[in-house]
């Protein structure tokens, strides 16, 4: 089974995360885009891995009664390729995807790109998404309560 770009975009919008991570190799420090999806369905993540590449790792259970949690992840050029494929179909995480892609392109061209600033912008976009969801939920609750009163 393969995963379509549209399905992947929806999955990533709901369960995914994009960030810029700091790496080091042989004394050289560099930054790269990191893309992850975390969920309990190993079968779905294996289909994602077959379609897009990347790696899967098991996460430590927080408690014995919890289901096993799995992370699919990819970094650098592979992450950039995944983001470019799903970008047209993403709704919720499109601003984060676009920022990460700009960072990756600048990094490829050897341009200076302030990682801390990108990290702050990604964090702000994540908070903004949460704020919009809470705001929609609050408005829906207020509208529901107004209907009960009327």
N, C-alpha and C positions, 0 to 999 in steps of 0.2 A: 504494500500500500504506500502511495506517495501522498504528500500533502500539497494542496494548491496554495498559491500565494495569498488568495483571498482568505482561506481558512487560517493560514499562518498569521495573517494580519489580525484577524479576530482573536485568535489564541493569544497573540502577543499583546494586544490591547488589554486583554483581561488578566493574563497571568505573567506577562513579560516585564523585563527591566532592562534599561540601557544605561550604561555608565562609562566613564573614562577612568581607567585604572593605571596605576603607576607600576612599571615593571623594571627589572634590572637584569642585565646579563653581562658578565665579564667586566664589571665595573662601570658599564654604560647604563644610565637611567633613561628610560623612555616611557611614553604614555600611549595607550591604545584604547580603542573602543571595545567594550565588553557587552555582550548581549546574553540574556539569560531568561529561561522559562522554568518556573518551579511548580511542580504539581505531583499528585499521587499516582497518576496514570503513566506507568512506564511504557505501555504499548503506544500511546500517543507520542511520547518523547522519542521512542525508537523510530517511529515513522518520520518525525521531524529530522532526526539525525540522518536517516537514509536519504531524505530529500535535500537537506541543506548542509550536511556535514556537521562538524562540531563534536562535542563530547557529552557524555552523560555520567553523572556521579550520584551516588546515594548519600543522602543527608542523615546525620545522626538523629535518631528518634528522641524527642523531648520527653516522652513518657511511653511506657510499655503499651498502653491502650491506643496510642496514635497510629495512624497508617504510616507506612513507609513513604517518605517524601523524596522526590528525585529532582535534580537540576540538569537541564540541558544548557550548554553554554558554548559560545564561540567568541573569538577575539580577532582584532586586527582586520586583515583583508577579508576573511570569511565573514566576520560580523558586518562589515561594510556591504558586502555582496547581499547578505540576507536583508539588511535594512533597505537597500535600494530596490529589492524585489517586492517587499511588502509595503513600502512607503505609499504607493498610489491607493492602497486599500485600507490603510490605517486611519482610524478616526480619532481615538482617544490619545494615542501616543505619537501622532504625527509631528508635533512641534519638537518633541524629544528626539525623534528619529532624524529630523532635518538638522538639528543642532549637532548631533553626533556625526552625521555625514559631513557637515562642514568642517568639523574638527579633523576627521580622518583625511579629507582632501587636503587641508592645509598642512597636516603632518606629512603626507606623501610628497608634497611640493617643497618641504623643508622650511615652510613658513613658521614663524613664531606664533604660537597660539597659547594663551594663558590657560593652562589646565584648571587652575583654581577657579577662574572665572567661569569656565565651561561647567565645572562641577557645581558651582553655585546656581548657574542658570538651569541646569538639569534638575537640581533640587527644588528650585522655585517652580519649575513646570510641574513637578510631581505634586508639590503642595497646592498649586493652583488647581490641578485636576481634582484633588481631594476637596478643596474648598468649593469648587463648582458642584461636586456631587452632594456635599453636605447642604449647600445652599438649595439645590433642587429638592432634596429630601425635606428640608425645613419648609419650603414653599408648599410642597405637596401636603405636608402635615397641617400647615396653617389653612390651606384651602379645604382640606377634609374636615377640620374642626369648624370652619365657617359654615360648611354645609350642614353640619349637625345642629348648629345654633339656629340657623335660619329656618 
